[in-house]
Amino acid sequence: MADSTDSPDWLPLAGLFAAIIAIAGLGNYVFAQLGLGRVGSLIWVLGYGGVVVTAWALWFRGQTFDPQ
């Protein structure tokens, strides 16, 4: 049986981000089916946008991409 230390540190956070995006997509679908397309779009934008902003703040903000 594999140890839990074999997985990368970022894996749980990436899984959480994927789950949030999936939930936002399902929310968008449900509200669109109820005739509330704008509410569904708002849920999608807030969910997906929140993941993008959080990922930038946690992972990419301190990165430098200087050509060598």
C-alpha positions in Angstrom: 0.0 0.0 0.0 1.4 3.4 -1.0 2.1 6.0 1.7 0.2 9.3 1.6 3.5 11.1 1.4 4.0 9.8 -2.2 1.5 12.4 -3.6 2.6 16.0 -4.4 1.7 18.7 -2.0 -0.4 20.6 -4.5 -2.6 17.6 -5.4 -5.4 18.1 -2.7 -5.7 21.8 -3.6 -5.9 21.0 -7.3 -8.6 18.4 -6.5 -10.5 21.1 -4.5 -10.3 23.5 -7.4 -11.6 20.9 -9.8 -14.5 20.1 -7.5 -15.4 23.8 -7.2 -15.4 24.2 -11.0 -17.6 21.1 -11.4 -20.0 22.4 -8.8 -20.2 25.8 -10.5 -20.9 24.0 -13.8 -23.6 21.9 -12.3 -25.1 25.0 -10.7 -25.1 26.8 -14.0 -26.8 23.8 -15.7 -29.5 23.5 -13.0 -30.4 27.2 -13.0 -30.4 27.3 -16.8 -32.9 24.5 -16.8 -35.0 26.4 -14.4 -35.1 29.3 -16.7 -32.7 31.4 -14.6 -29.8 31.5 -17.0 -28.4 34.7 -15.7 -28.2 33.3 -12.1 -26.5 30.2 -13.5 -24.0 32.3 -15.4 -23.3 34.3 -12.3 -22.6 31.1 -10.4 -20.3 29.9 -13.1 -18.4 33.2 -13.3 -18.0 33.4 -9.5 -17.0 29.8 -9.2 -14.6 29.6 -12.1 -13.2 33.1 -11.6 -12.7 32.5 -7.9 -10.6 29.4 -8.7 -8.5 31.3 -11.3 -7.9 34.2 -8.9 -7.1 31.9 -6.0 -4.7 29.8 -8.1 -2.9 33.0 -9.3 -2.6 34.2 -5.7 -1.3 30.9 -4.3 0.8 29.5 -7.1 1.6 32.0 -9.9 1.9 35.3 -8.2 5.5 34.8 -7.1 6.8 33.2 -10.3 9.2 34.9 -12.6 9.4 33.8 -16.2 12.8 35.3 -17.3 14.2 33.9 -20.5 17.7 32.4 -20.0 
